[in-house]
Amino acid sequence: MPMRPIVSSLNLPCYELSRFVGRILQSVTNETKYTVKNSYEFVDKARNVKLQSNDVLVSFDVISLFTNIPVQLAINIIKKKWDTISRHTKISQTKFIEIMDFCLKDNNYLQFKDIIYKQIFGMPMGNPLSPTIADLVMDHLLDECLTGCNAKPNFIVKYVDDIFAVMDKYKVADLLLILNGFHSKLQFTVENENNSSISFLDVKIHRMDTQLSFDWFQKPTASGRLINFRSNQAKHIIFNTASNLINKVFTLSDVRFHHSNTIKVTKILSDNGFPPAIIRGLILQQQCRRAKQQSEDNNKGYFKSIVYVPKLAESFKQVVTKNIQDVRLAFKSNQTIRHLFTKLKTKIDRDKRTDVIYKINCKDCPTTNLTSKTITWLKPHWRPIQ
């Protein structure tokens, strides 16, 4: 079976440096129009999609994205987007590229049976830079492939290497060809809808006439394993875990799926030791919260704050609430303790704010090396260093 090594980068010399430049690049990828952060954002965006008669639901997936991204391609994309990146850093382009070379080319090692291997191609699995670089490459790929494309989807979003699209069924093959033509190492597979539905992240999308309908989705391999009710953990953690699951299921699914999802959630929680009465109470609690939130959303207006002046403020509030229904007033004081005292604490230098108290090194702690019976999975992206 082909395998990919996932190597922890926590103790690499470039780990903190990789995180630093990764945050700079992430501020750029957050501005893209294709990326969704999670299932909730995806559902919010997809709810407004209007379907045409020939539209179908498809998903595209990159084969082994991380280990197939050429480092030089990533660096070239950074150079092309430098005008945007430079707004988030004072580092010069030359120095930034030098840092990227150091983090992506010169510090990708693993030790296996006392032999040190170096990764010779692709993004290292486990490096904090890799997810951000993958986002950057995928955004650039979509921009290049969809600009002026005759097979452009009516709606398209991505999450790392997974792409969901609503498009004309006669143009799916053309788009797949265009995506695969971007780079020989970045190859896509396509999945077409089955019975007018397809899954993306943990959402099942159904095509209903001119609109999309959503249901919570679990992969067949999902174990349904949660923290057990009888686990030796604080009760609020146990209850919050169950509440988060219930909230997720009902938020991601339309009302017509709530009954069937209630049965699924009940079974999952029961398998994890939750008593039936507790399950019913948690589900009812979530339903009440959702009803209250929906009521507040329908009645919400604009909140404004004004400086409190005795008698005058109350009279002014009565006039405003009587004549302007969408505005709610709150009072604030312009005389606070902060205005009376200066800052009494001495400012701590940035390099002394961490690793001061909480880091305790173990004495005589043995080092564990990676062991296995085979090293065939290290090829072709890794090679031993003589």
ZIZI-V754545 format. One record per pair of residues at least 24 apart in sequence whose ideal C-beta (glycine too) atoms are under 10 Angstrom apart, sorted by the first residue. I is the first residue (numbers start at 1). J is the second residue. D is the distance in whole Angstrom. If there is no record, write none. Layout:
BEGIN
i={I & I}
j={J & J}
d={D & D}
END
This chain:
BEGIN
i={1 & 1 & 2 & 2 & 2 & 2 & 3 & 3 & 3 & 3 & 3 & 4 & 4 & 4 & 4 & 4 & 4 & 4 & 4 & 5 & 5 & 5 & 5 & 5 & 5 & 5 & 5 & 5 & 5 & 5 & 5 & 5 & 5 & 5 & 6 & 6 & 6 & 6 & 6 & 7 & 7 & 7 & 7 & 7 & 7 & 7 & 7 & 7 & 7 & 7 & 7 & 7 & 8 & 8 & 8 & 8 & 8 & 9 & 9 & 9 & 9 & 9 & 9 & 9 & 9 & 9 & 9 & 9 & 9 & 10 & 10 & 12 & 12 & 12 & 12 & 12 & 12 & 12 & 12 & 13 & 13 & 13 & 13 & 14 & 14 & 14 & 14 & 14 & 14 & 14 & 14 & 14 & 14 & 15 & 15 & 15 & 15 & 15 & 16 & 17 & 17 & 17 & 17 & 17 & 17 & 17 & 18 & 18 & 18 & 18 & 18 & 18 & 18 & 18 & 18 & 18 & 18 & 18 & 18 & 19 & 19 & 19 & 19 & 19 & 20 & 20 & 20 & 20 & 20 & 20 & 21 & 21 & 21 & 21 & 21 & 21 & 21 & 21 & 21 & 21 & 21 & 21 & 21 & 21 & 22 & 22 & 22 & 22 & 22 & 22 & 22 & 22 & 23 & 23 & 23 & 23 & 24 & 24 & 24 & 24 & 24 & 24 & 24 & 24 & 25 & 25 & 25 & 25 & 25 & 25 & 25 & 25 & 25 & 25 & 25 & 25 & 25 & 26 & 26 & 26 & 26 & 26 & 26 & 27 & 27 & 27 & 27 & 27 & 27 & 28 & 28 & 28 & 28 & 28 & 28 & 28 & 28 & 28 & 28 & 28 & 29 & 29 & 29 & 29 & 29 & 29 & 29 & 29 & 29 & 29 & 30 & 31 & 31 & 31 & 32 & 32 & 32 & 32 & 32 & 32 & 32 & 32 & 33 & 33 & 33 & 33 & 33 & 34 & 34 & 34 & 34 & 34 & 34 & 34 & 34 & 34 & 34 & 34 & 34 & 35 & 35 & 35 & 35 & 35 & 35 & 35 & 35 & 36 & 36 & 36 & 36 & 36 & 36 & 36 & 37 & 38 & 38 & 38 & 38 & 38 & 39 & 39 & 39 & 39 & 39 & 39 & 39 & 39 & 39 & 39 & 39 & 40 & 40 & 40 & 40 & 40 & 41 & 41 & 41 & 42 & 42 & 42 & 42 & 42 & 42 & 42 & 42 & 42 & 42 & 42 & 43 & 43 & 43 & 43 & 43 & 43 & 43 & 43 & 43 & 43 & 45 & 45 & 46 & 46 & 46 & 46 & 46 & 46 & 46 & 46 & 46 & 46 & 47 & 47 & 47 & 47 & 47 & 48 & 48 & 48 & 49 & 49 & 49 & 49 & 49 & 49 & 49 & 50 & 50 & 50 & 50 & 50 & 50 & 51 & 51 & 51 & 51 & 51 & 51 & 51 & 51 & 51 & 52 & 52 & 52 & 52 & 52 & 53 & 53 & 53 & 53 & 54 & 54 & 54 & 54 & 54 & 55 & 55 & 55 & 55 & 55 & 55 & 55 & 55 & 55 & 55 & 55 & 56 & 56 & 56 & 56 & 56 & 56 & 56 & 56 & 56 & 56 & 56 & 56 & 56 & 57 & 57 & 57 & 57 & 57 & 57 & 57 & 57 & 57 & 57 & 57 & 57 & 57 & 57 & 57 & 57 & 57 & 57 & 57 & 58 & 58 & 58 & 58 & 58 & 58 & 58 & 58 & 58 & 58 & 58 & 58 & 58 & 58 & 58 & 58 & 58 & 59 & 59 & 59 & 59 & 59 & 59 & 59 & 59 & 59 & 59 & 59 & 59 & 59 & 59 & 59 & 60 & 60 & 60 & 60 & 60 & 60 & 60 & 60 & 60 & 60 & 60 & 60 & 60 & 60 & 60 & 60 & 60 & 60 & 61 & 61 & 61 & 61 & 61 & 61 & 61 & 61 & 62 & 62 & 62 & 62 & 62 & 62 & 62 & 62 & 62 & 62 & 62 & 62 & 62 & 62 & 62 & 62 & 63 & 63 & 63 & 63 & 63 & 63 & 64 & 64 & 64 & 64 & 64 & 64 & 64 & 65 & 65 & 65 & 65 & 65 & 65 & 65 & 65 & 65 & 65 & 65 & 65 & 65 & 65 & 65 & 66 & 66 & 66 & 66 & 66 & 66 & 66 & 66 & 66 & 66 & 66 & 66 & 66 & 66 & 67 & 67 & 67 & 67 & 67 & 67 & 67 & 67 & 67 & 67 & 67 & 68 & 68 & 68 & 68 & 68 & 68 & 68 & 68 & 68 & 68 & 68 & 69 & 69 & 69 & 69 & 69 & 69 & 69 & 69 & 69 & 69 & 69 & 69 & 69 & 69 & 70 & 70 & 70 & 70 & 70 & 70 & 70 & 70 & 71 & 71 & 71 & 71 & 71 & 71 & 71 & 71 & 71 & 71 & 71 & 71 & 71 & 72 & 72 & 72 & 73 & 73 & 73 & 73 & 73 & 73 & 73 & 73 & 74 & 74 & 74 & 74 & 74 & 74 & 74 & 74 & 74 & 74 & 74 & 75 & 75 & 75 & 75 & 75 & 76 & 77 & 77 & 77 & 77 & 77 & 77 & 77 & 77 & 78 & 78 & 78 & 78 & 80 & 80 & 81 & 81 & 81 & 81 & 85 & 100 & 100 & 103 & 103 & 103 & 103 & 104 & 104 & 104 & 108 & 108 & 109 & 109 & 110 & 110 & 110 & 111 & 111 & 111 & 112 & 112 & 112 & 112 & 112 & 112 & 112 & 112 & 112 & 113 & 113 & 113 & 113 & 113 & 113 & 114 & 115 & 115 & 115 & 115 & 115 & 116 & 116 & 116 & 117 & 117 & 117 & 117 & 117 & 117 & 117 & 117 & 117 & 118 & 118 & 118 & 118 & 118 & 119 & 119 & 119 & 119 & 120 & 120 & 120 & 120 & 120 & 121 & 121 & 121 & 121 & 121 & 122 & 122 & 122 & 122 & 123 & 124 & 124 & 125 & 131 & 134 & 134 & 135 & 135 & 135 & 137 & 137 & 137 & 137 & 138 & 138 & 138 & 140 & 141 & 141 & 141 & 141 & 141 & 142 & 142 & 144 & 144 & 144 & 144 & 145 & 145 & 145 & 145 & 145 & 145 & 146 & 146 & 146 & 149 & 149 & 149 & 149 & 150 & 150 & 150 & 151 & 151 & 151 & 151 & 151 & 152 & 155 & 157 & 157 & 158 & 159 & 159 & 161 & 161 & 162 & 162 & 162 & 163 & 163 & 163 & 164 & 164 & 164 & 164 & 164 & 164 & 164 & 165 & 165 & 166 & 166 & 166 & 166 & 169 & 201 & 202 & 202 & 202 & 203 & 203 & 204 & 204 & 204 & 206 & 206 & 206 & 208 & 208 & 212 & 213 & 213 & 213 & 213 & 214 & 214 & 214 & 214 & 214 & 215 & 215 & 215 & 215 & 215 & 215 & 215 & 215 & 215 & 216 & 216 & 216 & 216 & 216 & 216 & 216 & 216 & 216 & 216 & 216 & 216 & 216 & 216 & 217 & 217 & 218 & 218 & 218 & 222 & 223 & 223 & 224 & 224 & 224 & 224 & 224 & 224 & 224 & 225 & 225 & 225 & 226 & 226 & 226 & 226 & 226 & 226 & 227 & 227 & 228 & 228 & 228 & 228 & 229 & 229 & 229 & 229 & 229 & 229 & 229 & 229 & 230 & 230 & 230 & 231 & 231 & 238 & 238 & 238 & 238 & 239 & 239 & 239 & 239 & 239 & 241 & 241 & 241 & 242 & 242 & 242 & 242 & 242 & 242 & 242 & 242 & 242 & 243 & 243 & 243 & 243 & 243 & 244 & 245 & 245 & 245 & 245 & 246 & 246 & 246 & 246 & 246 & 246 & 246 & 246 & 247 & 247 & 247 & 247 & 247 & 248 & 249 & 249 & 250 & 250 & 250 & 250 & 250 & 251 & 251 & 258 & 258 & 262 & 299 & 299 & 300 & 300 & 301 & 301 & 301 & 301 & 302 & 302 & 302 & 302 & 303 & 303 & 303 & 303 & 304 & 304 & 304 & 305 & 305 & 305 & 305 & 306 & 306 & 306 & 307 & 307 & 307 & 307 & 307 & 308 & 308 & 308 & 308 & 309}
j={376 & 377 & 64 & 376 & 377 & 379 & 372 & 374 & 376 & 377 & 378 & 64 & 66 & 67 & 122 & 125 & 377 & 378 & 381 & 67 & 110 & 112 & 117 & 119 & 124 & 125 & 126 & 370 & 372 & 375 & 377 & 378 & 381 & 382 & 66 & 110 & 124 & 125 & 126 & 108 & 109 & 110 & 111 & 112 & 117 & 119 & 124 & 125 & 126 & 127 & 370 & 382 & 110 & 125 & 126 & 127 & 370 & 103 & 107 & 108 & 109 & 110 & 124 & 125 & 126 & 127 & 128 & 129 & 130 & 126 & 128 & 103 & 107 & 108 & 109 & 124 & 126 & 127 & 128 & 102 & 103 & 106 & 107 & 99 & 102 & 103 & 104 & 106 & 107 & 108 & 127 & 128 & 129 & 103 & 107 & 127 & 128 & 129 & 128 & 99 & 100 & 102 & 103 & 107 & 128 & 129 & 99 & 100 & 102 & 103 & 104 & 107 & 124 & 127 & 128 & 129 & 130 & 132 & 133 & 103 & 127 & 128 & 129 & 132 & 89 & 91 & 99 & 103 & 128 & 129 & 78 & 85 & 89 & 91 & 96 & 99 & 100 & 102 & 103 & 104 & 128 & 129 & 132 & 133 & 103 & 127 & 128 & 129 & 130 & 131 & 132 & 133 & 88 & 89 & 128 & 132 & 85 & 86 & 88 & 89 & 91 & 96 & 99 & 132 & 74 & 78 & 81 & 85 & 88 & 89 & 96 & 100 & 129 & 132 & 133 & 135 & 136 & 88 & 129 & 131 & 132 & 135 & 136 & 84 & 85 & 87 & 88 & 89 & 132 & 78 & 81 & 84 & 85 & 87 & 88 & 89 & 132 & 135 & 136 & 139 & 81 & 131 & 132 & 133 & 134 & 135 & 136 & 137 & 138 & 139 & 135 & 84 & 88 & 139 & 135 & 136 & 138 & 139 & 140 & 142 & 143 & 158 & 139 & 142 & 143 & 156 & 157 & 135 & 138 & 139 & 141 & 142 & 143 & 146 & 156 & 157 & 158 & 159 & 163 & 135 & 138 & 139 & 142 & 157 & 158 & 159 & 160 & 157 & 158 & 159 & 162 & 164 & 200 & 201 & 159 & 159 & 201 & 202 & 248 & 252 & 159 & 200 & 201 & 202 & 203 & 214 & 216 & 217 & 248 & 251 & 252 & 201 & 203 & 248 & 251 & 252 & 157 & 159 & 201 & 157 & 158 & 159 & 164 & 200 & 201 & 202 & 203 & 205 & 214 & 252 & 200 & 201 & 203 & 205 & 212 & 214 & 251 & 252 & 253 & 254 & 155 & 157 & 155 & 157 & 164 & 166 & 200 & 203 & 205 & 211 & 212 & 214 & 211 & 212 & 213 & 214 & 254 & 155 & 211 & 212 & 154 & 155 & 166 & 205 & 210 & 211 & 212 & 154 & 155 & 166 & 210 & 211 & 212 & 154 & 155 & 166 & 207 & 208 & 209 & 210 & 211 & 212 & 154 & 166 & 167 & 168 & 210 & 168 & 169 & 209 & 210 & 167 & 168 & 169 & 170 & 171 & 153 & 154 & 155 & 165 & 166 & 167 & 168 & 169 & 207 & 210 & 212 & 165 & 166 & 167 & 168 & 169 & 170 & 171 & 172 & 192 & 193 & 196 & 198 & 207 & 155 & 164 & 165 & 166 & 167 & 169 & 191 & 192 & 193 & 194 & 196 & 197 & 198 & 199 & 200 & 205 & 206 & 207 & 212 & 153 & 156 & 163 & 164 & 165 & 166 & 167 & 169 & 171 & 172 & 175 & 176 & 190 & 191 & 192 & 193 & 198 & 158 & 162 & 163 & 164 & 165 & 188 & 189 & 190 & 191 & 192 & 193 & 198 & 199 & 200 & 205 & 142 & 153 & 156 & 158 & 161 & 162 & 163 & 164 & 165 & 172 & 175 & 176 & 179 & 180 & 188 & 189 & 190 & 191 & 161 & 162 & 163 & 187 & 188 & 189 & 190 & 191 & 134 & 137 & 138 & 141 & 158 & 160 & 161 & 162 & 163 & 179 & 180 & 185 & 186 & 187 & 188 & 189 & 161 & 185 & 186 & 187 & 188 & 189 & 122 & 125 & 161 & 185 & 186 & 187 & 381 & 122 & 123 & 130 & 131 & 133 & 134 & 137 & 138 & 160 & 161 & 162 & 185 & 186 & 187 & 188 & 122 & 123 & 124 & 125 & 126 & 127 & 130 & 131 & 133 & 134 & 137 & 160 & 161 & 381 & 119 & 121 & 122 & 123 & 124 & 125 & 130 & 185 & 380 & 381 & 382 & 121 & 122 & 123 & 137 & 161 & 183 & 184 & 185 & 186 & 187 & 381 & 104 & 121 & 122 & 123 & 130 & 133 & 134 & 136 & 137 & 138 & 161 & 183 & 185 & 186 & 121 & 122 & 123 & 137 & 183 & 184 & 185 & 186 & 100 & 101 & 103 & 104 & 105 & 108 & 119 & 120 & 121 & 122 & 123 & 124 & 133 & 101 & 104 & 105 & 133 & 137 & 140 & 141 & 182 & 183 & 185 & 186 & 100 & 104 & 123 & 129 & 130 & 132 & 133 & 134 & 136 & 137 & 140 & 100 & 101 & 104 & 105 & 133 & 140 & 133 & 136 & 137 & 139 & 140 & 141 & 143 & 144 & 133 & 136 & 137 & 140 & 140 & 144 & 136 & 139 & 140 & 143 & 136 & 129 & 133 & 127 & 128 & 129 & 133 & 129 & 130 & 133 & 381 & 382 & 382 & 385 & 370 & 378 & 382 & 367 & 369 & 370 & 369 & 370 & 371 & 372 & 375 & 377 & 378 & 382 & 384 & 369 & 370 & 371 & 372 & 373 & 375 & 369 & 375 & 378 & 384 & 385 & 386 & 384 & 385 & 386 & 370 & 375 & 378 & 379 & 381 & 382 & 383 & 384 & 385 & 381 & 382 & 383 & 384 & 385 & 378 & 381 & 382 & 383 & 379 & 380 & 381 & 382 & 383 & 185 & 380 & 381 & 382 & 383 & 185 & 380 & 381 & 382 & 381 & 381 & 382 & 381 & 160 & 160 & 161 & 159 & 160 & 161 & 161 & 182 & 183 & 186 & 162 & 163 & 186 & 182 & 179 & 182 & 183 & 186 & 188 & 179 & 182 & 178 & 179 & 182 & 183 & 175 & 178 & 179 & 180 & 181 & 182 & 175 & 178 & 179 & 174 & 175 & 178 & 179 & 174 & 175 & 178 & 175 & 176 & 177 & 178 & 179 & 178 & 212 & 200 & 201 & 200 & 200 & 201 & 186 & 188 & 191 & 200 & 201 & 188 & 190 & 200 & 191 & 198 & 199 & 200 & 201 & 203 & 205 & 190 & 200 & 193 & 205 & 207 & 212 & 193 & 252 & 248 & 249 & 252 & 252 & 253 & 252 & 253 & 257 & 254 & 256 & 257 & 254 & 256 & 254 & 253 & 254 & 256 & 257 & 251 & 252 & 253 & 254 & 257 & 249 & 252 & 253 & 254 & 256 & 257 & 258 & 260 & 261 & 245 & 248 & 249 & 250 & 251 & 252 & 253 & 254 & 257 & 258 & 260 & 261 & 264 & 265 & 252 & 253 & 249 & 264 & 268 & 268 & 268 & 271 & 264 & 265 & 267 & 268 & 269 & 271 & 272 & 268 & 271 & 272 & 268 & 269 & 271 & 272 & 273 & 274 & 272 & 273 & 271 & 272 & 273 & 274 & 269 & 270 & 272 & 273 & 274 & 275 & 278 & 279 & 272 & 273 & 274 & 272 & 273 & 272 & 273 & 274 & 278 & 274 & 278 & 281 & 282 & 285 & 269 & 272 & 274 & 268 & 269 & 272 & 274 & 278 & 279 & 282 & 283 & 286 & 282 & 283 & 285 & 286 & 289 & 286 & 269 & 272 & 282 & 286 & 279 & 282 & 283 & 284 & 285 & 286 & 287 & 289 & 282 & 285 & 286 & 289 & 290 & 286 & 283 & 286 & 283 & 286 & 287 & 289 & 290 & 286 & 290 & 283 & 287 & 287 & 325 & 326 & 326 & 328 & 325 & 326 & 327 & 328 & 326 & 327 & 328 & 329 & 327 & 328 & 329 & 330 & 328 & 329 & 330 & 329 & 330 & 331 & 332 & 330 & 331 & 332 & 331 & 332 & 333 & 334 & 335 & 332 & 333 & 334 & 335 & 334}
d={10 & 8 & 9 & 9 & 7 & 10 & 10 & 9 & 8 & 4 & 9 & 7 & 8 & 6 & 9 & 6 & 7 & 10 & 8 & 9 & 6 & 8 & 8 & 8 & 9 & 7 & 8 & 9 & 10 & 10 & 6 & 6 & 8 & 7 & 9 & 10 & 9 & 4 & 5 & 8 & 8 & 5 & 9 & 10 & 9 & 8 & 6 & 7 & 5 & 8 & 8 & 9 & 9 & 10 & 5 & 10 & 10 & 9 & 8 & 9 & 10 & 10 & 7 & 9 & 5 & 5 & 7 & 9 & 9 & 9 & 9 & 9 & 5 & 9 & 8 & 9 & 9 & 8 & 10 & 9 & 10 & 9 & 6 & 9 & 6 & 5 & 9 & 8 & 4 & 9 & 8 & 10 & 9 & 9 & 9 & 8 & 7 & 10 & 9 & 6 & 10 & 7 & 6 & 9 & 10 & 9 & 9 & 9 & 9 & 5 & 8 & 8 & 10 & 6 & 5 & 4 & 9 & 9 & 10 & 10 & 10 & 5 & 8 & 10 & 10 & 10 & 8 & 10 & 9 & 10 & 10 & 10 & 8 & 8 & 7 & 6 & 7 & 10 & 7 & 10 & 9 & 7 & 9 & 10 & 9 & 9 & 5 & 5 & 9 & 8 & 5 & 8 & 9 & 10 & 9 & 8 & 7 & 10 & 5 & 5 & 8 & 8 & 10 & 9 & 10 & 8 & 9 & 7 & 8 & 9 & 10 & 9 & 8 & 5 & 7 & 8 & 6 & 9 & 10 & 9 & 5 & 8 & 9 & 9 & 8 & 9 & 5 & 9 & 10 & 9 & 6 & 5 & 6 & 9 & 7 & 10 & 9 & 9 & 7 & 9 & 10 & 9 & 6 & 9 & 9 & 4 & 6 & 10 & 9 & 6 & 9 & 8 & 10 & 9 & 8 & 9 & 9 & 5 & 9 & 9 & 8 & 9 & 9 & 9 & 9 & 9 & 9 & 9 & 8 & 6 & 10 & 5 & 8 & 9 & 6 & 6 & 5 & 10 & 8 & 6 & 8 & 7 & 10 & 7 & 6 & 7 & 9 & 5 & 7 & 6 & 10 & 9 & 9 & 8 & 8 & 8 & 8 & 9 & 10 & 10 & 9 & 8 & 5 & 5 & 5 & 9 & 9 & 9 & 8 & 9 & 6 & 10 & 9 & 8 & 6 & 7 & 9 & 9 & 10 & 6 & 10 & 7 & 7 & 7 & 6 & 10 & 6 & 9 & 9 & 9 & 10 & 9 & 6 & 9 & 9 & 5 & 8 & 6 & 9 & 10 & 8 & 6 & 7 & 8 & 8 & 8 & 9 & 8 & 7 & 10 & 6 & 7 & 8 & 7 & 10 & 8 & 10 & 9 & 9 & 9 & 7 & 5 & 6 & 10 & 9 & 8 & 6 & 8 & 9 & 9 & 6 & 7 & 9 & 8 & 9 & 7 & 6 & 8 & 7 & 5 & 7 & 7 & 7 & 9 & 9 & 7 & 8 & 10 & 10 & 10 & 9 & 9 & 5 & 6 & 7 & 9 & 9 & 6 & 9 & 10 & 5 & 7 & 6 & 7 & 8 & 9 & 10 & 9 & 8 & 7 & 8 & 4 & 9 & 10 & 7 & 7 & 6 & 9 & 9 & 8 & 10 & 8 & 8 & 6 & 9 & 10 & 9 & 8 & 4 & 9 & 8 & 7 & 4 & 10 & 9 & 6 & 9 & 6 & 8 & 8 & 10 & 9 & 8 & 5 & 8 & 7 & 9 & 10 & 6 & 8 & 9 & 6 & 7 & 6 & 7 & 7 & 10 & 6 & 6 & 5 & 7 & 10 & 9 & 7 & 5 & 8 & 9 & 6 & 8 & 6 & 9 & 10 & 10 & 9 & 9 & 9 & 8 & 4 & 8 & 7 & 9 & 8 & 7 & 6 & 10 & 5 & 7 & 5 & 8 & 6 & 6 & 7 & 10 & 7 & 5 & 8 & 7 & 9 & 9 & 8 & 9 & 10 & 9 & 4 & 8 & 8 & 9 & 10 & 10 & 6 & 7 & 6 & 8 & 9 & 9 & 8 & 5 & 7 & 6 & 8 & 10 & 9 & 9 & 10 & 9 & 10 & 9 & 8 & 9 & 10 & 10 & 6 & 8 & 8 & 7 & 4 & 10 & 10 & 7 & 10 & 10 & 6 & 5 & 8 & 5 & 9 & 9 & 5 & 8 & 8 & 6 & 10 & 9 & 8 & 10 & 8 & 7 & 4 & 7 & 8 & 7 & 9 & 9 & 10 & 5 & 10 & 8 & 6 & 8 & 10 & 10 & 9 & 10 & 5 & 6 & 8 & 9 & 10 & 9 & 6 & 5 & 8 & 6 & 6 & 9 & 5 & 9 & 10 & 9 & 7 & 7 & 7 & 7 & 9 & 9 & 7 & 10 & 6 & 9 & 8 & 8 & 10 & 5 & 6 & 9 & 10 & 10 & 8 & 8 & 7 & 10 & 9 & 10 & 10 & 9 & 10 & 7 & 9 & 10 & 10 & 7 & 8 & 9 & 8 & 7 & 7 & 9 & 10 & 10 & 5 & 9 & 7 & 6 & 9 & 6 & 7 & 8 & 9 & 9 & 9 & 9 & 6 & 6 & 9 & 5 & 9 & 10 & 10 & 9 & 7 & 10 & 10 & 7 & 10 & 8 & 9 & 7 & 10 & 9 & 8 & 9 & 7 & 9 & 6 & 10 & 7 & 9 & 8 & 9 & 8 & 9 & 8 & 7 & 8 & 7 & 10 & 6 & 6 & 8 & 5 & 8 & 7 & 6 & 10 & 7 & 9 & 9 & 8 & 8 & 7 & 8 & 10 & 7 & 7 & 8 & 10 & 5 & 8 & 10 & 7 & 5 & 10 & 10 & 8 & 6 & 10 & 9 & 4 & 6 & 5 & 7 & 10 & 7 & 6 & 8 & 5 & 9 & 6 & 5 & 8 & 10 & 8 & 6 & 7 & 5 & 8 & 7 & 5 & 9 & 10 & 8 & 10 & 5 & 10 & 10 & 9 & 10 & 10 & 7 & 6 & 7 & 9 & 7 & 9 & 10 & 10 & 9 & 8 & 10 & 8 & 9 & 9 & 7 & 5 & 8 & 7 & 10 & 8 & 9 & 9 & 10 & 6 & 10 & 8 & 5 & 6 & 10 & 8 & 6 & 9 & 8 & 9 & 8 & 7 & 6 & 10 & 7 & 9 & 9 & 4 & 9 & 8 & 6 & 10 & 10 & 9 & 8 & 10 & 10 & 8 & 6 & 9 & 9 & 10 & 7 & 7 & 8 & 9 & 9 & 10 & 8 & 9 & 4 & 8 & 9 & 8 & 9 & 10 & 10 & 9 & 9 & 8 & 9 & 9 & 8 & 9 & 7 & 5 & 8 & 9 & 8 & 9 & 9 & 10 & 9 & 9 & 10 & 10 & 9 & 5 & 8 & 8 & 10 & 6 & 6 & 6 & 8 & 9 & 8 & 5 & 7 & 9 & 4 & 10 & 8 & 7 & 10 & 7 & 5 & 8 & 9 & 5 & 5 & 10 & 7 & 10 & 9 & 6 & 8 & 9 & 8 & 9 & 10 & 8 & 9 & 9 & 10 & 10 & 9 & 10 & 8 & 5 & 9 & 6 & 8 & 9 & 8 & 7 & 7 & 7 & 9 & 5 & 9 & 9 & 7 & 9 & 9 & 5 & 5 & 9 & 8 & 10 & 6 & 4 & 5 & 7 & 7 & 10 & 9 & 5 & 9 & 9 & 8 & 9 & 9 & 8 & 10 & 9 & 8 & 10 & 7 & 10 & 10 & 9 & 10 & 9 & 6 & 8 & 6 & 8 & 8 & 5 & 9 & 10 & 6 & 9 & 7 & 6 & 9 & 10 & 8 & 10 & 9 & 10 & 9 & 6 & 6 & 10 & 8 & 5 & 9 & 10 & 10 & 10 & 6 & 8 & 8 & 10 & 10 & 9 & 9 & 6 & 8 & 10 & 7 & 9 & 8 & 10 & 9 & 9 & 10 & 10 & 9 & 9 & 7 & 4 & 6 & 6 & 6 & 5 & 7 & 10 & 8 & 5 & 8 & 6 & 7 & 6 & 7 & 7 & 5 & 7 & 5 & 8 & 6 & 7 & 8 & 6 & 7 & 5 & 10 & 7 & 6 & 8 & 10 & 10}
END
